[in-house]
Amino acid sequence: MRIKQIGTALAAAAVFALPAAPAQAVPRIVPLDLAAGQQPENIALEPGGSADLTFAYTGEIGRVGPGGRVDVLARIPVPADGDVPVLHRKLFLGGIVRAPGGELYVAVSTGTAATGLYRVRPGIPPVQVAALPPSGFQNGVARDPASGDLFVADSFGSVVRRVSPSTGQVTDWATGDLLAPVTGFGANGVKVHDGALWVSNLDRGTLVRFPLAGGPGRVVATGLGPVDDFAFHGDTVVAAINQDNRVVTIGRDGVRTILSTSDGLANPTSVAVRGDTLYVADSAYFGGTPNLLRTRW
């Protein structure tokens, strides 16, 4: 793949076939309760229009209905002896992904044996389907629709692991410097798209593409700043730039800011796209009010 320099960003025209399109409508903001610990880290969309959110430090998975009502769908137990590396919290909920049957898979870090990938079904206590290293920071989760396997990014371990939800088998699928942190968080968001696994690296401000068929990863965008989670709108990437309080698109026309603090952003951690609707989870880790923002393209 030929990589072309666009300003401070690298974008591959062969990969990003569509131009970036700005959000057009006035965003609708669903406020969340900071005092109750409702700081959303990641999003999974439901077919009926609801959005499932991981609340980073409480162990709760919330569901925001189309009308804005927030319900607690499930709780991951918070271990009394939990000590997540670097954060020194008892628990951190990272990525969430929905399988076609409706079950949710959530990445959990505790610094204990409770660290792992959990299956969540409404009305049933969450179950750990795979143990992951307690020394790691389990972040983004993506599902391979072909195999049903899940990918989990370890932001401290310079690795993306492949997990079989049926057997619990864990494999170090991608490793190396492209996934490594500089001083804090490396591999962060993960998505399966167009025959590849895509991974953001927050410290390095990069987006990396790993072919699912095998082979080395390639940097396809750089200079992004503290990039957290991302999603695809067609072949254009939509990314949350956390501490910069921006959401950007990365496409043939380069990197463009489409949402900012003036739209209500407060440390965006994750984005999701369905049709012409963009969802943004704002965690307010560094100030502001947590919320779920929705807007139309």
N, C-alpha and C positions, 0 to 999 in steps of 0.2 A: 504494500500500500504506500502510495506517495503522500508524504506529509507536507503540507504547505503552511508557511508562516503567515499568520494574520495578526498584526500588532503584537501584543504580548502573548497571544494564544496560538497554539497549533491546532489546525482543524483539517481533517482529511476530507476533501470534497467527495471522494468515492464512498465514504462512510456516511457523511451528512448530506443526503441528497436534497433535503428540503430546506428552504430558507427559514430562519427563525421568525416566528410571528409573535408580536406583542399581545399581552392580555388587553382586551378592549373594554370590558365592562367594569363598573365600579364593584370592588370586592365586597362580598358579604362576609362578615366576621362573626364567628361563634366564640364568645369569650369563655375561657376556662378558669377554674378556681385555683389560683396559685397557693392559697392557704391550705387547700386540700391536697396539694402535691400534683395537680393536674398539669404536668409539664410534658407535652407530647413529644416523643422521640421519633416515632415512625408511624406510617399509615398503611392500612390495607383497605381496599374498597369492597363494599358488598354490592351484589347485583341490584338491590332495591334502592340504592342511593345513600345508604349509611356509610360512615367511615369508622373503621376500627383503629384505635390509637393505643400505642404503648405509652404508659406514664412512667417516666424514667426511673424514679426512685421509690415508688410506692408498691410496685409489684402488680398494679392494676392494669387491666386492659379495658379501655372505655369504648363505648360505641356512641357515636354522634349521629342521631337520626336526621333525615332530610329537613325536618323542622327546627333542628338545633338542640333537641333534648339530648342530654348526656347521661348515659347509664353505664354502670360497671358490669362488664360482661363476665369477667373472671379475675381471680387474684393468684399470682404466683407467691408462695410463702416467702417471707423475708427472714433469712436465717439470723438468729441472734448473734452468731459469731461472724457474720458476713463482713468482708473488708475488700472491696473492689480495688485492685491495684490503681495507684495514682489518685483516683477520686476519693478513696477511703470512705465510701458509702457501703452500707450493708448489702445493697442490691442495685443493679442497673439493668433495665429492660431496653434492649436495642431494637433490631429489626423485627418486622412482622410481615408474614405473607399468608395469603389465603389459597388453599387447595380447592380444586373443583367441587369436592364433596362438602365444602363449607368449613372444614376444620382449619384452624389457624396454627401457624408455627411461629414461635417467638424465641429470640436469642436472649439468654439470661446470663449475667455475670454476677458473681457473689464473692469471689476469692476463696470459695470452698468447693466441696464435692457437688454442691447443688448447681454449679455452673454448667450450662448446657443448652440444648435445644429442646423446647417444650411444645407439646401438642395441647391446644385449647379447643374444647368443644363446649358450647353453651350448656349449662346445667350439670357439667361433669368436672370434677377437680382436674386442674392441669396436670399433665404427665410428662416427665422427662423422658424423651425418646432417645437422646444421645448425650453422654457426658462429654464436656469439652474442658480444656486445660484451665484450672482455676487461676493460673498466672496470667491468662489472657484477658482481653477486653472484647467480648463478642458483640459485634455491631450489626452491619447490614445482613439481610437474609434475602435470597432469591431462589425461585423454584425453576427447575428445568422441566418444561412441559412435556418433553419427549420421554424422560425417564422417571419423572416424579421426584428425583433427588433434589436436595436442597444445598445451596452454597451459603456458607457463613464466613463473613470477614472478621478476622481477628486484628484489631487496630494496633495491638502491641506486638503481636507475634510475627508480623511480616508474612502472613499466610492467609489464603482462603481455603477453607476445608469443605469437602463434599460429604454430605451426610445422607445415608439411606434412612428415611423415616420408618420403613417397615422392619429393618434389621438393627438399626442403630449403629451400623458400621460407619466409621469416620476415616476419611483419607485426606492427607495434605495434598490438595489438588493444584495449587499454584503458590509459589514461594518466591522470595528474592527481593532485591533492592527496590523494584518498582512498587512494592507493597509496604515498604518499610517506613516507619515514622522518622522524623528528624529529631524532634525534641518531645513530641507528645503523641499524636494519633496518626497512624498511617492508613492502611486499607479501611475504608469506611462504608460507603454505599456499594451495593452490588445489584446488577440487573442482567438477565438473560435476554439477548436481542440479536436477531440476524446471525445466528450461528456462532455466537460468541458470548463470553462472560465479560461484562464491563465493570470496572472497579474504580471508584474515586479514592484519591489519597489526599486527606485533608492537609497534612503538613506540607506536602509538596505542591499542592494546588494543581493536581493532574488528574486526567481521566485515562485509564489504561484498558486496552482490549485484548482478551485472551481467547483464541479460537477454541471452541468446544471440542473440535476434532484433535486438538493437541498442537503444540508449537509454542514458541516464546510469545510473551506479551509485548505490546507496543503502546507507547504513549501517543494518544490521538488528540489530546488537548492539554495545554499547560498554561501557567500564569493565571489560574482561576481564582486564587486566594483560598481561604479556608472552606473548600468544597465538602459538603456533607452528602446527603442523599441526593438522588437524581431520578429522573424518569424519562421516557421517550414519548414524544408527540410526533407520530410518523417516524422519521429518521432524525429528527431534531432532538437534541438533548435539552431537558429542562432541569436546572440544578439549583439547589439551595446553597447559598454562600453564607454560612452560619454567622460568624462574628461580624461580617460586613453588612448584615441585614439586607441582603439582596437575593432575588431570584433571577437567574439569567437563562438565556437560551444560547446554545452552542450549535452553530450550523454553518452553512456555506458562506453566510455573510459575517462570520466571526462570532464574537461573544457580545451579547446585548443584554442590558439590564431591563427587565420587564416589570418588576415589582421592587419596592424599597420601603423604608420606614414610613414614607408618606402614605403608603397603602395599608399600613398597620403591621408590618413585619417586626418581629422581636425575636431575633436569633432563629431563623428558619432552619429546621433540622431535616425536613423531608418534604417531598412533593409526590403527588400522584395525579394521573391524567385519565379521565374517562370521557371519550368523545370530545366535546368542546368545553369541558369543565376542568379547571385546574384546582387542585386542593394543595394547601400549604400548611404544615404544622409548625407553629411558632412556640418554642419551648421557654423563652424568656429566662435563659440561664444567666444572662449578664445584665438583666434589667428589662423593664417593660412588663407587659401582661401576656401570659400564654393564651393562645387562641388557635382556632382552626379557621383558615381563610379559604374562601371559595370564590372563584371568578370565572368568567367565560372568555373564551378566546375571540 
